[in-house]
Structure formats: structure tokens, C-alpha cells
Amino acid sequence: MNSKLKRYFQFLLIVLAAGAIYPIMYLKTNYQETLLEVFNISLQQLNTIYSFLGIVWVIGYFPSGLLSDRFSAKRLLSISLFGTAAGGLWFAQVPSYTNVVIIYCIWGVFSVFTFWSAHMKMVKLLASQEEEGRFFGILDGGRGVVEAVLASIALMIFSGIMGNSTDIADKRSAMVAIIYMYSIVLIVIGILVTIFVADDRKLITSGKQVARQSGIKLADLGQVFRNKFTYLMGGIIFLSYSVYWTVYYVGGFLQTNIGVDPVTVATITVIVLWMRPVGGIGGGFLADKFGRARIVMSVLLGAAACLILMSVLPPDMGPALFYVLVVIAGIFLYAIRGTYWSLLGDCKIDNAILGSAIGFISLVGYLPDIVLGPFNSLMFNLFGPNGGYNAYFIASAIFGIIGAALVIAFMRMTKKESALNENRVPDKVCS
């Protein structure tokens, strides 16, 4: 296998890992009521479980970067996959509520602390400078494909066991089988990563090399905190991810504001789900062709325009118009998520502290997971069920416009930095 194919194969394995590690934690998406019955827990308890998961994630983002700079990213990926699988095997025993909370906290550790920055760093190192846009686009779009395929397999298992039965024993057997399926997939991918993915210290792509040091040095952290681009990246991802969050609300908008029946809503939302590879991968290739920052700015503005139209157009214009707007918005939203990390290549961050920078940017960028829930509750409390969706979409559109302005500032700063570097020896880190 030549070096290029070997690099692509390693990238494929990382995409598979990213697509397989999270779905087991989100079985509630398709099986919430069944989970509540099988595990004998309430909806409030389930929400508490996910609160613990979110807390562990937020705490773990920045340390995950430090960890990936001090230890082999490849080994961290393997540990993450095997650790998540082990939690799945325990989960399949249908333990008590307290143990389920512990399992989700374990999953939080293995899916962020040991995994997040390590897998992002590996993608950055595997991509050449000309490929970074498409690699990050394929990472997110490919992850969506993997999740959709695994969800389809899980549905076949579930329907095959359940048939027309409503018996709790059959529900338990079906859920246990699905959990085992996800766990086995994680083990298989973990083995493949262990065998075929190169250690990041040995990765050389367009001159990229990683030097690992023992211990955490304050001077290294200082380089991260002094780099103005890490703050800009954090702000861009925070605003972009806030806009992306609207993808979870388009179904409720169609049913509540437009009066669409539940079956049609489910059909449209499934179509939107399949826009993830279209938006993510397509956006990545466009980013490499026309400029990463330009495409991120464009898709933010495109999503903002769709959200504003959905909010201000009268419902009596007919549902078909809103179906089109929702699907187009889905393409823009997934393109946002698939391209914003590609800006990392313009930050001139030394590969030795790349993981730490990713961890810090992620800590800032993914705070919407905590703050948007209360914000949305405020919107709906102030404006009611219908007005709440309109107010939330308009607020998200404003976030998108501000995010586009930050991207413009990012473009100007990187252009200025490049001009300065032409007249002096390039620094390892922009400051």
C-alpha cells in the first residue's frame, strides 16, 4: 500500500471511530420510551444522566488536549474505543440507575478526555495543507453516514426481535442486542485502529512532525493562551455551533408552527439527517477549492438567511415552501459543522501543542451544549410555543451573522500575519 493510500486508510479508520463512539450514548434518540421501561427509570432520571454526561464532557475538553500532546494519540484512540465498549458491555447487563449514571460518566471520560483532541489532532496531521478542508468535512459527514448505517442496523435488530410484541421481556432482549451490537463494533474498530493507525510521532504530512515531551510545561500552555487565533477560533465555533443547534428544532417548528402531521415531520427530518454527508463533505471540498474561511462565512450567512425566512414567512404560504427551506437549511447547518474546524490550519499552531490548542478551543466552542438549553427555555417562556421557535431562529440567525463577522476578522488577521511572515523568519506560533 503506497503512502497516500495508507494515509487515507488511517483517516477512514478515524472517521469510523468518530462515527461509532457516540451513538451508544444517544440510544434515547430512537428508543427513549423503551429505555425508560427496560431500565425502570423516569424521564427526569434520564435527563439527570445526560446532565452528568455533559458536565464530564465540558470538564474534559481542555485536559484532553493536554493529554494528546503528552501521550500517543493513537493509543488514546484505542483506549477510548475499548473503554467505551467496556461500558457498553456493562450497560447491556441492565444495571441499576446508580450504575447507569456511573457508566455514562465513564463514557464521558472515554469519548472526550481520551478521545476528542486525539482524534482531531490525528485528522489535522494526516491531512496535507491542501486537504484540510475536505478532511474535516469528510470527518463530520462520514461520521453522520456511520451513525446512520449503525442506526439502520440497530433498527433491523430491534424490529426483528420485537415484531408486534409489546412484552417487556422482548423489549429488554431487543435493547440488550442493540447495545451488544454497538459494543462489538467499537471493539472491532478499536482493534483496527491499534493495528493500522500510525503513531502520531511518526506521522509526516507536508513536513508535519510531532515532538512529544514528558510532563506539562507552563511555557507550552502560554503559547496556546498567547495565540490570538485560538480565541478567534473558539468564538467562531461557539457562534457556529449555536447556529447548528437549530437542526434539533426544525421538526418541532414544522409540527407546531406549520401544522404538519407527525409522520411527514419524521420524513422531512430524516431527509435533513441525510444532508449531513452532503453538507459536511461538500462544504469541505468547497473550502479547499475556494478558501476555508470564505466557505465558513458563506454557509453561516446562508443558514442565517434560511432561519430568518422560516421565522418571518406566514405559515399559510403552504408547507411545501417550508419543507424546501428546512432541507436547504440542513445543508448549510451541516456544512457549518463540517468546515469550521478546517480553519485550524490557518492558525500556525506548533504541532507539539496542537492537542492543547484543540482542547482549549473546544472548551470555549462547545459551551452552547450548556447555555443553549436555558436560553431556549427563556425564548419559549417569553414568546409562547409558536413565537418561541421564531424568536429562537432569529436569535440563531443573529449568532450566524456575528460569526460571519468574526470569520472576516479571522481572514484579515491571517492575511496580515502571512504578509508579516514574508518579511521575517516564520514563528512556530502566531501570537
C-alpha positions as CSV (number, residue, x, y, z in Angstrom):
1,M,0.0,0.0,0.0
2,N,1.5,3.3,-1.0
3,S,1.9,6.1,1.5
4,K,-1.1,8.1,0.2
5,L,-3.5,5.2,0.3
6,K,-2.1,4.2,3.7
7,R,-2.8,7.8,4.9
8,Y,-6.4,7.7,3.5
9,F,-7.0,4.3,5.1
10,Q,-5.9,5.6,8.5
11,F,-8.2,8.6,8.1
12,L,-11.1,6.2,7.2
13,L,-10.5,4.3,10.5
14,I,-10.6,7.6,12.5
15,V,-13.9,8.5,10.7
16,L,-15.3,5.1,11.7
17,A,-14.1,5.6,15.3
18,A,-15.7,9.0,15.5
19,G,-19.0,7.7,14.0
20,A,-19.1,4.7,16.2
21,I,-18.2,6.0,19.7
22,Y,-21.1,8.4,20.3
23,P,-24.3,6.6,19.2
24,I,-24.4,4.1,22.1
25,M,-24.7,7.2,24.4
26,Y,-27.6,8.5,22.5
27,L,-29.9,5.5,22.2
28,K,-32.6,7.7,23.7
29,T,-32.9,9.4,20.3
30,N,-34.8,6.4,18.8
31,Y,-35.6,4.3,21.9
32,Q,-36.3,6.7,24.7
33,E,-39.6,5.1,25.9
34,T,-38.1,1.6,25.6
35,L,-35.0,2.6,27.6
36,L,-37.2,4.0,30.4
37,E,-39.2,0.8,30.6
38,V,-36.3,-1.6,30.3
39,F,-34.1,0.2,32.9
40,N,-37.1,1.2,35.0
41,I,-36.1,4.8,35.2
42,S,-38.1,8.1,34.8
43,L,-37.6,10.7,32.2
44,Q,-36.3,13.1,34.9
45,Q,-33.7,10.5,35.8
46,L,-32.7,10.1,32.2
47,N,-32.3,13.9,31.9
48,T,-30.1,13.8,35.0
49,I,-27.9,11.1,33.4
50,Y,-27.3,13.3,30.4
51,S,-26.6,16.3,32.7
52,F,-23.8,14.2,34.2
53,L,-22.5,13.3,30.7
54,G,-22.5,16.9,29.7
55,I,-20.6,18.0,32.8
56,V,-17.9,15.4,32.3
57,W,-17.6,16.5,28.6
58,V,-17.1,20.1,29.5
59,I,-14.6,19.3,32.2
60,G,-12.7,17.0,29.8
61,Y,-12.3,19.1,26.7
62,F,-9.2,21.1,27.7
63,P,-7.4,18.3,29.6
64,S,-8.0,16.1,26.5
65,G,-5.7,18.5,24.6
66,L,-3.0,18.3,27.2
67,L,-3.3,14.5,27.2
68,S,-3.0,14.2,23.4
69,D,0.2,16.3,23.4
70,R,1.9,14.2,26.1
71,F,0.8,10.7,25.0
72,S,0.4,8.8,21.8
73,A,-2.8,9.9,20.1
74,K,-3.2,6.5,18.5
75,R,-3.1,4.8,21.9
76,L,-5.6,7.2,23.3
77,L,-8.0,6.4,20.4
78,S,-7.6,2.7,21.1
79,I,-8.1,3.2,24.8
80,S,-11.2,5.3,24.1
81,L,-12.8,2.7,21.8
82,F,-12.1,-0.2,24.1
83,G,-13.2,1.8,27.2
84,T,-16.5,2.8,25.7
85,A,-17.1,-0.8,24.6
86,A,-16.4,-2.0,28.1
87,G,-19.0,0.5,29.4
88,G,-21.4,-0.8,26.8
89,L,-20.9,-4.4,27.9
90,W,-21.7,-3.3,31.4
91,F,-24.7,-1.3,30.2
92,A,-26.0,-4.5,28.4
93,Q,-26.4,-6.1,31.8
94,V,-29.3,-3.6,32.5
95,P,-27.8,-2.4,35.8
96,S,-29.3,-0.2,38.5
97,Y,-29.9,3.6,38.0
98,T,-26.8,4.5,40.0
99,N,-24.6,2.2,37.9
100,V,-26.1,3.6,34.7
101,V,-25.0,7.1,35.9
102,I,-21.5,5.7,36.5
103,I,-21.5,4.1,33.0
104,Y,-22.4,7.5,31.4
105,C,-19.7,9.2,33.3
106,I,-17.2,6.6,32.1
107,W,-18.4,7.1,28.6
108,G,-17.9,10.9,29.1
109,V,-14.3,10.3,30.0
110,F,-13.6,7.9,27.1
111,S,-15.4,9.9,24.5
112,V,-13.9,13.3,25.3
113,F,-11.0,13.2,27.8
114,T,-9.1,10.5,25.9
115,F,-10.7,10.8,22.5
116,W,-11.7,14.2,21.4
117,S,-8.5,16.1,20.9
118,A,-6.6,13.0,20.0
119,H,-8.9,12.2,17.0
120,M,-9.0,15.9,15.9
121,K,-5.2,16.1,16.1
122,M,-4.8,12.9,14.1
123,V,-7.0,14.3,11.3
124,K,-5.0,17.5,11.2
125,L,-1.7,15.6,11.0
126,L,-3.0,13.2,8.3
127,A,-4.3,16.0,6.1
128,S,-1.9,17.9,3.8
129,Q,-2.4,21.6,3.7
130,E,-4.4,21.4,0.5
131,E,-6.7,18.7,2.0
132,E,-7.6,20.1,5.4
133,G,-11.0,21.4,4.4
134,R,-12.2,18.2,2.8
135,F,-10.7,16.1,5.6
136,F,-12.6,17.9,8.3
137,G,-15.7,17.9,6.1
138,I,-15.4,14.2,5.5
139,L,-14.8,13.6,9.2
140,D,-18.2,15.1,10.1
141,G,-20.1,13.9,7.0
142,G,-18.6,10.5,7.3
143,R,-19.4,10.3,10.9
144,G,-23.0,11.0,10.0
145,V,-23.0,8.2,7.5
146,V,-21.6,5.8,10.0
147,E,-24.2,6.8,12.6
148,A,-27.0,6.4,10.1
149,V,-25.8,3.0,9.0
150,L,-25.4,1.7,12.6
151,A,-28.8,3.2,13.4
152,S,-30.3,1.3,10.5
153,I,-28.7,-2.0,11.7
154,A,-30.0,-1.3,15.2
155,L,-33.5,-0.7,13.9
156,M,-33.4,-4.0,12.0
157,I,-32.3,-5.8,15.2
158,F,-35.0,-4.1,17.2
159,S,-37.8,-4.8,14.8
160,G,-36.6,-8.3,14.2
161,I,-36.8,-9.2,17.9
162,M,-39.9,-7.1,18.8
163,G,-42.1,-7.9,15.8
164,N,-45.6,-6.8,17.0
165,S,-44.8,-7.7,20.6
166,T,-45.3,-5.2,23.5
167,D,-43.9,-7.6,26.1
168,I,-41.2,-6.1,28.4
169,A,-39.1,-9.2,28.1
170,D,-38.9,-8.7,24.3
171,K,-38.1,-5.1,24.8
172,R,-35.3,-6.0,27.1
173,S,-33.9,-8.5,24.7
174,A,-34.1,-6.1,21.8
175,M,-32.3,-3.3,23.7
176,V,-29.6,-5.6,25.0
177,A,-29.0,-6.9,21.5
178,I,-28.6,-3.3,20.2
179,I,-26.2,-2.4,23.0
180,Y,-24.1,-5.5,22.3
181,M,-24.0,-4.6,18.6
182,Y,-22.7,-1.1,19.2
183,S,-20.1,-2.5,21.7
184,I,-18.9,-5.2,19.3
185,V,-18.5,-2.6,16.6
186,L,-16.4,-0.5,18.9
187,I,-14.1,-3.4,19.8
188,V,-13.6,-4.3,16.1
189,I,-12.8,-0.7,15.2
190,G,-10.5,-0.4,18.2
191,I,-8.5,-3.5,17.0
192,L,-8.2,-2.0,13.5
193,V,-7.0,1.4,14.9
194,T,-4.5,-0.4,17.1
195,I,-3.1,-2.4,14.2
196,F,-3.2,0.1,11.2
197,V,-3.1,3.7,12.5
198,A,0.4,5.1,12.8
199,D,1.7,6.7,16.0
200,D,1.4,10.5,15.6
201,R,5.1,10.8,16.4
202,K,5.8,9.0,13.1
203,L,3.2,11.0,11.0
204,I,4.8,13.2,8.4
205,T,2.4,15.0,6.1
206,S,3.7,18.0,4.2
207,G,6.5,18.4,6.7
208,K,4.3,17.9,9.8
209,Q,6.1,16.2,12.7
210,V,5.2,15.9,16.3
211,A,7.6,16.1,19.1
212,R,6.3,14.8,22.5
213,Q,7.7,15.9,25.8
214,S,7.1,14.5,29.2
215,G,5.1,16.5,31.7
216,I,3.0,19.6,31.2
217,K,5.0,22.8,30.8
218,L,3.5,26.2,31.6
219,A,5.5,27.6,28.7
220,D,3.6,25.4,26.3
221,L,0.2,26.5,27.8
222,G,1.4,30.0,27.5
223,Q,1.9,29.6,23.7
224,V,-1.8,28.4,23.5
225,F,-3.1,31.3,25.5
226,R,-1.0,33.9,23.7
227,N,-2.2,32.8,20.3
228,K,-4.9,35.2,19.4
229,F,-6.2,32.8,16.8
230,T,-7.2,30.3,19.4
231,Y,-9.6,32.8,20.9
232,L,-11.0,33.7,17.5
233,M,-11.4,30.0,16.7
234,G,-13.2,29.5,20.0
235,G,-15.6,32.4,19.3
236,I,-16.2,31.3,15.7
237,I,-17.0,27.7,16.8
238,F,-19.2,28.9,19.7
239,L,-21.3,31.0,17.4
240,S,-21.3,28.4,14.6
241,Y,-22.2,25.6,16.9
242,S,-25.0,27.8,18.3
243,V,-26.4,28.1,14.8
244,Y,-26.0,24.4,14.2
245,W,-28.1,23.6,17.2
246,T,-31.2,24.7,15.3
247,V,-31.1,21.4,13.4
248,Y,-32.6,19.8,16.6
249,Y,-35.7,22.1,16.5
250,V,-36.8,22.1,12.8
251,G,-39.1,19.1,13.4
252,G,-40.9,20.8,16.3
253,F,-41.1,24.0,14.2
254,L,-42.8,22.2,11.3
255,Q,-45.3,20.5,13.6
256,T,-46.1,23.4,15.9
257,N,-45.9,26.4,13.6
258,I,-46.7,25.0,10.2
259,G,-49.2,22.3,11.4
260,V,-47.5,19.4,9.6
261,D,-48.5,15.9,10.8
262,P,-46.0,13.8,12.8
263,V,-45.4,11.2,10.0
264,T,-44.5,13.9,7.5
265,V,-42.3,15.7,10.1
266,A,-40.4,12.4,10.7
267,T,-39.9,12.0,6.9
268,I,-38.6,15.6,6.5
269,T,-36.3,15.3,9.5
270,V,-34.8,12.0,8.1
271,I,-34.2,13.8,4.8
272,V,-32.4,16.6,6.8
273,L,-30.3,13.9,8.6
274,W,-29.0,12.7,5.3
275,M,-28.0,16.2,4.4
276,R,-25.1,15.7,6.9
277,P,-22.8,14.0,4.4
278,V,-24.0,16.3,1.6
279,G,-23.3,19.5,3.6
280,G,-20.2,18.2,5.5
281,I,-18.3,16.6,2.7
282,G,-19.5,19.1,0.0
283,G,-18.6,22.0,2.2
284,G,-15.2,20.5,2.9
285,F,-14.3,20.2,-0.8
286,L,-15.6,23.7,-1.5
287,A,-13.5,25.0,1.4
288,D,-10.3,23.6,-0.2
289,K,-11.3,25.0,-3.6
290,F,-12.5,28.5,-2.7
291,G,-10.9,29.1,0.7
292,R,-11.8,27.7,4.1
293,A,-12.7,31.0,5.7
294,R,-14.8,32.2,2.8
295,I,-16.9,29.0,2.8
296,V,-17.4,29.1,6.6
297,M,-18.6,32.7,6.3
298,S,-20.8,31.8,3.3
299,V,-22.6,28.8,5.0
300,L,-23.1,30.8,8.2
301,L,-24.8,33.6,6.2
302,G,-26.8,31.0,4.1
303,A,-28.1,29.3,7.3
304,A,-28.9,32.7,8.8
305,A,-31.0,33.6,5.7
306,C,-32.9,30.4,5.8
307,L,-33.7,30.8,9.5
308,I,-34.9,34.3,9.1
309,L,-37.2,33.3,6.2
310,M,-38.6,30.4,8.2
311,S,-39.4,32.8,11.0
312,V,-41.0,35.7,9.1
313,L,-42.8,34.0,6.2
314,P,-46.5,33.3,7.0
315,P,-47.5,29.7,7.5
316,D,-50.4,30.0,5.0
317,M,-47.8,30.1,2.2
318,G,-48.0,26.3,2.3
319,P,-45.9,23.6,3.9
320,A,-44.0,22.7,0.7
321,L,-42.1,26.0,0.9
322,F,-41.1,25.3,4.5
323,Y,-40.0,21.7,3.6
324,V,-37.6,23.2,1.0
325,L,-36.3,25.8,3.4
326,V,-35.7,23.2,6.1
327,V,-33.8,20.9,3.8
328,I,-31.7,23.8,2.4
329,A,-31.1,25.0,6.0
330,G,-30.0,21.4,6.9
331,I,-27.4,21.5,4.1
332,F,-26.0,24.8,5.4
333,L,-26.1,23.7,9.0
334,Y,-24.1,20.5,8.4
335,A,-21.7,22.4,6.1
336,I,-21.1,24.8,9.1
337,R,-20.2,21.8,11.3
338,G,-18.1,20.2,8.6
339,T,-16.0,23.2,7.9
340,Y,-15.3,25.3,11.0
341,W,-12.5,23.1,12.2
342,S,-10.7,23.5,8.9
343,L,-9.7,27.0,10.0
344,L,-7.3,25.4,12.4
345,G,-4.8,25.1,9.5
346,D,-4.5,28.9,9.3
347,C,-3.6,29.4,13.0
348,K,0.0,28.4,12.6
349,I,-0.1,26.3,15.8
350,D,3.0,24.3,16.6
351,N,2.2,20.6,16.3
352,A,3.8,19.9,19.7
353,I,0.9,21.9,21.3
354,L,-1.8,21.2,18.7
355,G,-3.8,19.0,21.1
356,S,-3.8,21.6,23.8
357,A,-5.0,24.2,21.4
358,I,-7.8,22.0,20.2
359,G,-8.8,21.2,23.8
360,F,-9.0,24.9,24.7
361,I,-10.9,25.9,21.5
362,S,-13.3,23.0,22.2
363,L,-13.9,24.1,25.8
364,V,-15.0,27.6,24.5
365,G,-16.6,26.4,21.3
366,Y,-18.9,23.8,22.7
367,L,-20.3,25.8,25.7
368,P,-23.6,26.1,23.8
369,D,-24.2,22.5,25.0
370,I,-24.7,24.0,28.4
371,V,-26.1,27.5,27.8
372,L,-28.5,27.0,24.9
373,G,-30.9,24.8,26.9
374,P,-31.7,27.6,29.4
375,F,-31.6,30.2,26.6
376,N,-34.2,28.2,24.6
377,S,-36.4,27.8,27.6
378,L,-36.3,31.6,28.1
379,M,-37.4,32.1,24.4
380,F,-40.3,29.8,24.7
381,N,-41.4,31.2,28.1
382,L,-41.3,34.8,26.8
383,F,-42.9,34.2,23.3
384,G,-45.0,31.0,23.7
385,P,-44.9,27.8,21.7
386,N,-45.2,29.3,18.2
387,G,-43.4,32.6,18.9
388,G,-40.6,30.7,20.7
389,Y,-39.5,28.9,17.6
390,N,-39.5,32.2,15.6
391,A,-37.6,34.1,18.3
392,Y,-35.1,31.3,18.7
393,F,-34.4,31.0,14.9
394,I,-34.0,34.8,14.6
395,A,-31.6,34.8,17.6
396,S,-29.6,32.0,16.0
397,A,-29.5,33.9,12.7
398,I,-28.0,36.9,14.5
399,F,-25.4,34.5,16.0
400,G,-24.6,33.4,12.5
401,I,-24.2,36.9,11.2
402,I,-21.9,37.8,14.2
403,G,-20.0,34.5,13.5
404,A,-19.5,35.5,9.8
405,A,-18.1,38.9,11.0
406,L,-15.6,37.0,13.2
407,V,-14.6,34.9,10.2
408,I,-14.0,38.1,8.2
409,A,-11.8,39.3,11.1
410,F,-10.0,35.9,11.1
411,M,-9.3,36.2,7.3
412,R,-7.9,39.7,7.7
413,M,-5.7,38.7,10.6
414,T,-4.3,35.6,8.8
415,K,-3.7,37.6,5.7
416,K,-1.8,40.3,7.7
417,E,0.1,37.5,9.6
418,S,1.2,35.9,6.3
419,A,2.3,39.3,4.9
420,L,4.4,39.8,8.0
421,N,5.9,36.3,7.8
422,E,7.1,37.0,4.3
423,N,9.4,39.6,5.7
424,R,10.8,37.6,8.6
425,V,11.5,34.1,9.7
426,P,8.1,32.4,10.4
427,D,7.4,31.8,14.1
428,K,6.1,28.4,15.2
429,V,3.0,30.0,16.7
430,C,1.2,33.1,15.7
431,S,1.0,35.5,18.7
